[in-house]
Amino acid sequence: MTDRLAGTPGSPVRVSPDIIHPVNVHHQEGNGGEAVARYQWIEPAPADWAHTLCEDFLLGEILWRRGFRDRAAVDAFLRPRLDDLPDPHALPDLTAAVSLIRDTIAAGRPIVVYGDYDADGLCGTALLTRALTALGAEVRTMVPNRLTDGYGLNLNAARRIAADGAGLAILVDCGTGDAEALRLLQAAGIPAVVLDHHHVRDPNLPAAAFVSPRRPDSQYPFAGLAAAGVTYQLARALLGEERAAGLLPLAALATVADVVPLERDNRAIVHHGLRRFAADAPLGLQVLCVDAGVDARSLTAWHLAFILAPRVNSAGRMEDPTLALRLLLTEDPAEARRLARYLSRLNAQRQQATERMLAQAERRLALGTDDNASVLLVAEEGWSVGLVGLVASRLADRYQRPAVVLARDGELSRGSARSIDGFDIVEALDACRDLLVAHGGHSRAAGLTVETAHLRTLEERLSSLIGRTFPDGLPLPALQLDAELHANELVPETARLIEALEPCGTGNPTPVFFIRDVSVQRPRLSRDGKHLLFDVVARDHRIVRRVGAVSFNGSERLDELAALRRADVAFTLRRDHWNGSERLSLEVVDFRPATARH
């Protein structure tokens, strides 16, 4: 199958495997005893016409199985064009927002940009600040503190904006659920523009302009934009295509960080933002790349998601989000270096604190939760509100069931919920609104505040809703496999070939391959004891390939793997450079007892 290996070289890439869940799915006895698979493997369907999509058959196979049927669609996907982005003015109220901004600048009045504390809000705030400054506006920025202010435009912040004498307030990545604070601004005579992308419960906000692709009356053809994507469209309308394009790196980072689907508009934004990163990213992001040891000239979506975004987010999670905003806005190299180093330290502290909280949560769940519980709810005093979302995400991924993690503080508990495919957590919380002080978010992720006395009732109510959604029990997580590989294809050229699919992420996942009946050798743990390492030895006639493999956070499967002599392995591909040479490695998603080749 050497015809699969034709392709153009690309830049090195490190991709992240799908999260591994300890959901016990027992398969038949394999050679070496009982084995446990973590997924229901969905082997790829035939793709007989893959050769019609592109010159390389493997790439064509993947694209065919992902629904592409003609070369024009493939070309548009592999080479997205900014020219194909919809007209910004198709967004509801965007034309009104442009007029308000231009009128405020003409009147010499200051504009307050108020953004959320996460990477989407911070990048959107920095993007808009740079766009407005380029138009000659006097801009003042405000960001709430996650730990003390909570999410959104709170009343105290609205009062500060009113007292500041602003001519216009623009909210980025918040505002959809802040009607009370917006009414306060309205009463003070300050018009407000809301740039948001969260679920809309009431489209009649007391705002001069409510720009959101999720409004029920929106004519914009794509509802999946991040808030910074909405903000970038506003910048296009204000600055024009060419000048706004320099802001794409900020929009790209926000889009990946907010885990919105990398489809259509988002794919174009990230594709071109990555290409322009080395030339156009703000000084602070360039320095952050250097501090993190990554090359801005060869970034992928993986670097944005797992290297840069966590550092930007660490400011709001651990301390003060304005530290990250200063990094995104500074033009002082010394300040940029100082802030980049500090954010990297905060991120390391965040990682350690998250692991401690996760261990505490799992101990609590082990003591007090039924193994068959359909929802995981855990609340503790002393937990950081900035980290509960990360812990909830880890629990939901690991146990493949919705998770709610809360920081208890007296009569109130505040935290985050993460869900699974097929269960809209925001709709579920809407149904529990009589128990909640506040809530909001997306179908898979939400924030909430609840009276501590109602925690047990909330857990019971959510369990009931999950039971109604999945009457036959929680579904087994499925693993969609993109293609079967053979020994001759376990080479760096294969990994280089599929880089044409970048940027990969939500909505365009990194391809997951599998190989049958390979020898698994030298199973062992990483030095920190977290990861499972082994060698895969594949043989096809006279061709033998030995490739290193790693199962991240897979240490609990060591004995299971050691009992297998031969296995099928599902994995993503990774290219590494070491001592001037290139090598392939596998990031393992799952394994099972060996099956016969068809």
Secondary structure, 3 states (H helix, E strand, C coil): CHHHHCCCCCCCCCCCCCCCCCCCEECCCECCECCEECCEEECCCCCCCHHHCCCCHHHHHHHHHCCCCCHHHHHHHHCCCHHHCCCHHHCCCHHHHHHHHHHHHHCCCCEEEEECCCHHHHHHHHHHHHHHHHCCCCEEEECCCCCCCCCCCCHHHHHHHHHCCCCEEEEECCCCCCHHHHHHHHHCCCCEEEECCCCCCCCCCCCCEEECCCCCCCCCCCCCCCHHHHHHHHHHHHHCHHHHHCCHHHHHHHHHHCCCCCCHHHHHHHHHHHHCHHHHCCHHHHHHHHHHCCCHHHCCHHHHHHHHHHHHHHHHHHCCCHHHHHHHHCCCHHHHHHHHHHHHHHHHHHHHHHHHHHHHHHHHHHHHCCCCCCCEEEEEECCCCCCHHHHHHHHHHHHCCCEEEEEEECCEEEEEEECCCCCCHHHHHHHCHHHEEEEEECCCEEEEEEEHHHHHHHHHHHHHHHHHHCCCCCCCCEEECCEECCHHHCCHHHHHHHHHHCCCECCECCCCEEEEEEEEEEEEECCCCCCEEEEEEEEECCEEEEEEEEECCCHHHHHHHHCCCEEEEEEEEEEEEECCEEEEEEEEEEEEECCCCC
